[in-house]
Amino acid sequence: MSGPFRLFLIAGEPSGDRLGAALMAGLKVLSPGVSFVGVGGPLMQAEGLESQFPMEELSVMGIAEVLPKYFQLKRRIREAAEAALASGAEALITIDSPDFCLRVARIVKVARPEFRTVHYVAPSVWAWRPGRAAKMARVVDHVLALLPFEPPYMTAAGMTCDFVGHPVVAEALASDAERADFAGKGPLLLALPGSRRSEVTRLAPVFGEVIARLEAKYPDLRVALPTVRGVADLVQDLTAGWAVRPEIIMDAPAKRGAFAAANVALAASGTVSLELAANGCPMVIAYNMHWVSWWLMQRAALIDTVTLVNLVTETRVVPEFLGPACKPDAIAAAVEAVLANPSAQKAAMALTMERLGQGGEAPGLRAASSVLAALPRSRLPGPAA
């Protein structure tokens, strides 16, 4: 399909920005006349998105963390919905960040019920709050799922849904030269305290204490810390006093090299565990949040692990330290255990990649095909003459 064709996309954090950029690239291949407007980060903007306001304003997680920004976020929800309705777009595509995105979709659907809505990243109703699927079905027509077991949950709630593969399987891995840049004496630890300011603020001090304990046993320990634009200044400040000053990494080639060369990773929970699995880097997961958010999450939890490698493979091979268990002594001991037996997670990481679609069609293209198939045929442009 080709010809004039516009879509309104919203992403609220770096992982969504990556998903959106891959989707946009796939759409440009399948429908060369497509154009984009909405909210996104640098990767989506590089694919041609006109962003209505900085995506970083939406990168907030946790009930207690959202409250201080409630009125600002509410204003942005209204602005995004009004912009979508005025855009002339064929559909609204929201990417992850459900607390923001689904509120936008609700306003759009109330104002114009026929407006087609697509949500990229199925909510983890298998993990907590299963009622979210039925609630989402009131404002979302079609879902793009990253995990192979998710579509039945969405279709049972009344939406159409396709498993489109996880984008991590298509991401470029390090070249030999990029990996060699991180060769050196002593073990290399990847510190990954998150991409949101609230995450970094809570986790960086804990990670620093873990590194101090490790440095006492591994005097030649090296630390690399890949991060993103929105939290780079905060990372710089919070790691200044670490026992091992980390090499802070911003550019993609250096990040690839660090992921490939690292002996172990200490990471916040989230999709970064899949990036580590793609690189065969064994990991320890740690996460904490405001106690109110943690209490509410625990009451609603349906699973006993949040690490995607554990969930996709139905194992519990990756150690995790969450909430009150996010303590330096226990985490440091787990990192030491991984360094002593780095192959223990190897099979689970390989199986994760296989189940997420490695070796198949690129997820961005699969997602683009799914989006186009979900739109009303009468409103799509025909083939170029």
C-alpha positions as CSV (number, residue, x, y, z in Angstrom):
1,M,0.0,0.0,0.0
2,S,1.2,3.5,-0.7
3,G,-0.1,7.1,-0.8
4,P,-0.9,9.8,1.8
5,F,-1.5,8.1,5.1
6,R,-1.1,9.4,8.6
7,L,-0.8,7.7,12.0
8,F,-0.7,9.3,15.5
9,L,1.7,7.5,17.8
10,I,2.5,7.9,21.5
11,A,5.4,6.5,23.4
12,G,6.3,7.4,27.0
13,E,9.7,6.0,27.7
14,P,12.9,4.8,26.0
15,S,11.8,1.2,25.5
16,G,8.6,2.5,23.9
17,D,10.6,4.8,21.7
18,R,12.6,1.8,20.4
19,L,9.4,-0.1,19.7
20,G,7.8,2.9,18.0
21,A,10.9,3.5,15.8
22,A,11.0,-0.1,14.6
23,L,7.2,-0.1,13.9
24,M,7.6,3.2,11.9
25,A,10.4,1.7,9.9
26,G,8.3,-1.3,9.1
27,L,5.3,0.9,8.1
28,K,7.5,2.9,5.8
29,V,8.5,-0.3,4.0
30,L,4.9,-1.6,3.7
31,S,3.2,1.8,3.1
32,P,5.7,4.3,1.7
33,G,3.4,7.2,1.8
34,V,2.8,7.0,5.6
35,S,3.5,10.0,7.8
36,F,3.6,10.3,11.6
37,V,2.7,12.7,14.4
38,G,2.4,12.2,18.1
39,V,4.7,11.9,21.1
40,G,8.0,10.1,21.0
41,G,11.7,10.2,21.7
42,P,14.8,10.6,19.5
43,L,14.5,7.3,17.7
44,M,10.9,7.9,16.6
45,Q,11.8,11.4,15.7
46,A,14.6,10.1,13.5
47,E,12.0,8.0,11.7
48,G,10.0,11.1,11.0
49,L,7.7,11.7,14.0
50,E,6.7,15.3,14.8
51,S,6.6,15.1,18.6
52,Q,4.1,17.3,20.3
53,F,6.2,17.6,23.6
54,P,9.2,15.9,25.1
55,M,8.6,12.2,25.8
56,E,10.7,12.4,29.0
57,E,7.8,14.2,30.7
58,L,5.9,10.9,30.7
59,S,8.7,8.6,32.1
60,V,7.3,8.2,35.6
61,M,6.4,4.9,37.2
62,G,4.7,4.0,40.5
63,I,1.6,5.4,42.1
64,A,3.4,7.4,44.7
65,E,5.9,8.7,42.1
66,V,3.1,9.9,39.8
67,L,1.2,11.9,42.4
68,P,3.5,15.0,42.4
69,K,3.2,15.2,38.6
70,Y,-0.5,14.4,38.4
71,F,-1.7,17.8,37.1
72,Q,1.0,18.1,34.6
73,L,0.4,14.6,33.3
74,K,-3.4,15.2,33.2
75,R,-2.8,18.3,31.0
76,R,-0.6,16.3,28.7
77,I,-3.2,13.6,28.4
78,R,-5.7,16.1,27.3
79,E,-3.3,17.8,24.9
80,A,-2.3,14.5,23.3
81,A,-5.9,13.4,22.9
82,E,-6.9,16.7,21.3
83,A,-3.9,16.6,19.0
84,A,-4.8,13.0,17.9
85,L,-8.4,14.0,17.1
86,A,-7.2,17.0,15.1
87,S,-4.4,15.2,13.3
88,G,-6.4,13.6,10.5
89,A,-4.7,10.3,11.4
90,E,-6.2,6.9,10.4
91,A,-5.5,5.5,13.8
92,L,-4.1,6.2,17.2
93,I,-1.2,3.8,18.1
94,T,-0.2,3.9,21.8
95,I,3.0,2.2,22.9
96,D,3.3,0.8,26.4
97,S,3.0,3.4,29.2
98,P,-0.7,2.3,29.8
99,D,-1.4,4.8,32.6
100,F,-0.9,7.6,30.2
101,C,-1.7,6.1,26.8
102,L,-5.0,4.4,27.7
103,R,-6.3,7.6,29.2
104,V,-5.6,9.3,25.9
105,A,-7.3,6.5,24.0
106,R,-10.4,6.8,26.3
107,I,-10.8,10.5,25.5
108,V,-10.4,9.8,21.8
109,K,-12.9,7.0,21.8
110,V,-15.5,9.0,23.7
111,A,-15.1,11.9,21.2
112,R,-15.0,9.7,18.2
113,P,-16.0,6.0,18.7
114,E,-15.0,5.0,15.2
115,F,-11.4,6.2,15.6
116,R,-9.3,3.1,15.3
117,T,-7.0,2.4,18.3
118,V,-4.1,0.1,18.6
119,H,-2.0,-0.6,21.7
120,Y,1.6,-1.9,21.3
121,V,2.6,-4.1,24.3
122,A,-0.1,-6.1,25.9
123,P,-0.6,-5.3,29.6
124,S,0.8,-8.0,31.8
125,V,-2.6,-9.2,33.0
126,W,-1.0,-12.7,33.6
127,A,1.1,-11.0,36.3
128,W,-1.3,-8.7,38.1
129,R,-4.7,-7.0,37.8
130,P,-6.3,-9.3,35.2
131,G,-9.3,-7.1,35.0
132,R,-7.2,-4.6,33.1
133,A,-7.8,-6.5,29.8
134,A,-11.6,-6.0,29.9
135,K,-11.1,-2.3,30.9
136,M,-8.7,-1.8,28.1
137,A,-11.0,-3.4,25.6
138,R,-13.4,-0.5,26.0
139,V,-10.9,1.9,24.4
140,V,-8.6,-0.4,22.4
141,D,-9.5,-2.3,19.2
142,H,-6.3,-4.2,18.5
143,V,-3.2,-5.2,20.5
144,L,0.4,-6.0,19.4
145,A,1.8,-8.5,21.9
146,L,5.5,-9.0,22.6
147,L,5.3,-12.3,24.4
148,P,3.9,-15.5,22.7
149,F,1.5,-16.5,25.5
150,E,-0.3,-13.1,25.6
151,P,-2.8,-13.1,22.7
152,P,-5.4,-15.4,24.4
153,Y,-5.7,-13.0,27.3
154,M,-6.5,-10.1,24.9
155,T,-8.9,-12.0,22.7
156,A,-10.8,-13.3,25.7
157,A,-11.4,-9.7,26.7
158,G,-12.8,-8.8,23.2
159,M,-9.8,-7.3,21.4
160,T,-8.0,-8.6,18.4
161,C,-4.3,-9.4,19.1
162,D,-1.2,-10.6,17.3
163,F,2.1,-11.9,18.7
164,V,4.6,-9.8,16.7
165,G,7.8,-10.9,18.3
166,H,10.0,-8.9,20.7
167,P,12.3,-6.3,19.1
168,V,15.2,-7.5,21.1
169,V,15.7,-10.4,18.7
170,A,16.3,-8.0,15.8
171,E,18.7,-5.6,17.6
172,A,22.3,-5.4,16.3
173,L,24.9,-7.2,18.4
174,A,28.4,-5.9,19.0
175,S,31.1,-6.2,16.4
176,D,34.5,-7.7,17.4
177,A,35.9,-4.2,17.5
178,E,33.1,-2.9,19.7
179,R,33.6,-5.8,22.1
180,A,37.4,-5.4,22.1
181,D,37.0,-1.8,23.3
182,F,36.0,-3.2,26.7
183,A,38.8,-5.8,27.0
184,G,40.8,-5.4,30.1
185,K,42.1,-6.9,33.3
186,G,39.5,-7.8,35.9
187,P,35.8,-8.7,35.6
188,L,33.5,-6.2,33.9
189,L,30.1,-5.5,35.6
190,L,27.3,-3.8,33.8
191,A,25.3,-1.5,36.2
192,L,21.8,-0.8,34.8
193,P,19.8,1.1,37.4
194,G,16.9,2.0,35.0
195,S,15.8,4.6,32.5
196,R,13.4,6.6,34.7
197,R,14.6,9.2,37.2
198,S,12.6,7.6,40.0
199,E,14.3,4.3,39.4
200,V,17.8,5.7,39.2
201,T,17.3,7.7,42.4
202,R,16.2,4.6,44.3
203,L,18.6,2.1,42.8
204,A,21.9,3.9,42.3
205,P,22.7,4.1,46.0
206,V,22.0,0.4,46.5
207,F,24.0,-0.5,43.4
208,G,26.9,1.7,44.7
209,E,26.9,-0.3,48.0
210,V,26.9,-3.6,46.1
211,I,29.9,-2.4,44.0
212,A,31.7,-1.4,47.1
213,R,31.3,-4.9,48.5
214,L,32.4,-6.5,45.2
215,E,35.4,-4.2,44.9
216,A,36.7,-5.4,48.3
217,K,36.9,-8.9,46.8
218,Y,37.7,-8.0,43.2
219,P,40.1,-5.1,43.4
220,D,40.4,-5.0,39.6
221,L,36.6,-4.8,39.1
222,R,35.5,-2.6,36.2
223,V,32.0,-1.0,35.9
224,A,30.2,0.2,32.8
225,L,26.9,2.0,33.0
226,P,24.9,2.5,29.8
227,T,22.2,5.1,30.2
228,V,19.8,7.3,28.3
229,R,19.6,11.1,27.7
230,G,16.8,11.7,30.2
231,V,18.7,10.5,33.3
232,A,22.4,11.0,32.3
233,D,22.9,14.0,34.5
234,L,21.3,12.2,37.5
235,V,23.4,9.1,36.9
236,Q,26.6,11.3,36.8
237,D,25.7,12.8,40.2
238,L,24.6,9.6,42.0
239,T,27.6,7.5,40.9
240,A,30.3,10.1,41.7
241,G,31.0,8.5,45.1
242,W,31.0,4.8,44.0
243,A,34.0,2.7,45.0
244,V,34.5,2.0,41.4
245,R,33.7,5.0,39.2
246,P,31.6,3.6,36.3
247,E,32.3,4.4,32.6
248,I,29.0,6.1,31.7
249,I,28.0,5.1,28.2
250,M,25.5,7.0,25.9
251,D,26.2,6.0,22.3
252,A,24.9,2.8,20.8
253,P,28.2,1.2,19.6
254,A,29.7,1.5,23.0
255,K,26.6,0.1,24.6
256,R,26.7,-2.9,22.3
257,G,30.3,-3.5,23.2
258,A,29.7,-3.3,26.9
259,F,26.8,-5.7,26.8
260,A,28.8,-8.2,24.8
261,A,32.0,-7.9,26.9
262,A,30.4,-7.9,30.4
263,N,30.9,-10.8,32.7
264,V,27.8,-10.1,34.7
265,A,25.0,-7.4,34.9
266,L,23.3,-5.9,37.9
267,A,20.1,-4.5,36.4
268,A,16.7,-3.0,37.3
269,S,13.8,-5.3,36.3
270,G,12.3,-4.7,32.9
271,T,13.0,-5.4,29.2
272,V,16.8,-4.9,29.8
273,S,16.9,-8.5,31.0
274,L,16.0,-9.5,27.4
275,E,18.8,-7.3,26.0
276,L,21.2,-9.1,28.4
277,A,19.9,-12.5,27.3
278,A,20.4,-11.6,23.6
279,N,24.0,-10.9,24.4
280,G,24.4,-14.0,26.6
281,C,25.3,-11.8,29.6
282,P,24.3,-13.5,33.0
283,M,22.4,-11.2,35.3
284,V,21.1,-10.3,38.8
285,I,17.9,-8.3,38.9
286,A,17.2,-5.7,41.7
287,Y,14.3,-3.3,42.0
288,N,12.7,-1.1,44.6
289,M,10.0,1.5,44.7
290,H,8.0,3.7,47.1
291,W,6.6,1.4,49.9
292,V,3.0,2.3,49.0
293,S,3.5,1.3,45.3
294,W,5.3,-1.9,46.5
295,W,2.5,-2.8,48.9
296,L,-0.2,-2.3,46.3
297,M,1.8,-4.3,43.7
298,Q,2.3,-7.2,46.1
299,R,-1.4,-7.4,46.9
300,A,-2.2,-7.7,43.2
301,A,0.6,-10.0,42.1
302,L,-0.2,-13.3,40.4
303,I,3.4,-14.4,39.8
304,D,6.4,-15.1,41.9
305,T,9.0,-13.5,39.5
306,V,9.1,-10.4,37.4
307,T,12.2,-11.2,35.3
308,L,11.2,-11.9,31.7
309,V,13.9,-14.5,31.2
310,N,12.4,-16.5,34.1
311,L,8.8,-16.0,32.8
312,V,9.4,-16.8,29.1
313,T,11.4,-20.0,29.9
314,E,9.2,-21.0,32.9
315,T,12.4,-21.2,35.1
316,R,13.7,-19.2,38.0
317,V,17.3,-19.2,37.0
318,V,17.9,-15.5,37.2
319,P,18.1,-14.3,40.8
320,E,16.1,-11.2,41.7
321,F,15.9,-8.9,44.8
322,L,12.7,-6.9,44.9
323,G,11.2,-4.4,47.3
324,P,12.3,-5.1,50.9
325,A,14.7,-7.8,49.5
326,C,16.7,-5.1,47.6
327,K,19.6,-5.1,50.0
328,P,23.3,-4.7,49.2
329,D,24.6,-7.8,51.0
330,A,22.3,-10.3,49.4
331,I,22.7,-8.7,46.0
332,A,26.5,-8.7,46.2
333,A,26.5,-12.4,47.2
334,A,24.3,-13.2,44.2
335,V,26.6,-11.3,41.8
336,E,29.5,-13.3,43.2
337,A,27.7,-16.5,42.6
338,V,27.0,-15.6,39.0
339,L,30.7,-14.7,38.5
340,A,31.7,-18.1,39.9
341,N,29.3,-20.0,37.6
342,P,28.5,-17.7,34.6
343,S,27.1,-20.6,32.4
344,A,24.2,-21.4,34.8
345,Q,21.9,-19.0,32.9
346,K,23.1,-19.8,29.4
347,A,20.4,-22.3,28.3
348,A,17.6,-20.1,29.6
349,M,18.9,-17.1,27.8
350,A,19.1,-19.0,24.5
351,L,15.5,-20.4,24.9
352,T,14.2,-16.9,25.7
353,M,15.5,-15.6,22.3
354,E,14.1,-18.6,20.5
355,R,10.6,-18.1,22.0
356,L,10.6,-14.4,21.3
357,G,11.0,-15.0,17.6
358,Q,14.8,-15.0,16.9
359,G,15.5,-16.0,13.3
360,G,12.0,-15.0,12.0
361,E,10.7,-11.9,10.3
362,A,11.8,-8.7,12.0
363,P,9.3,-7.7,14.8
364,G,9.0,-4.2,13.4
365,L,7.7,-5.5,10.1
366,R,5.5,-8.0,11.8
367,A,4.0,-5.2,13.9
368,A,3.6,-3.0,10.9
369,S,1.7,-5.8,9.0
370,S,-0.5,-6.3,12.0
371,V,-1.3,-2.6,12.3
372,L,-2.2,-2.3,8.6
373,A,-4.4,-5.5,8.7
374,A,-6.3,-4.0,11.7
375,L,-7.2,-0.8,10.0
376,P,-10.5,-0.3,8.1
377,R,-9.8,-1.3,4.5
378,S,-12.0,1.4,3.0
379,R,-9.8,4.1,4.6
380,L,-6.4,2.8,3.4
381,P,-4.8,4.1,0.2
382,G,-4.6,1.6,-2.7
383,P,-1.5,0.5,-4.5
384,A,0.5,3.1,-6.3
385,A,-0.3,3.3,-10.0
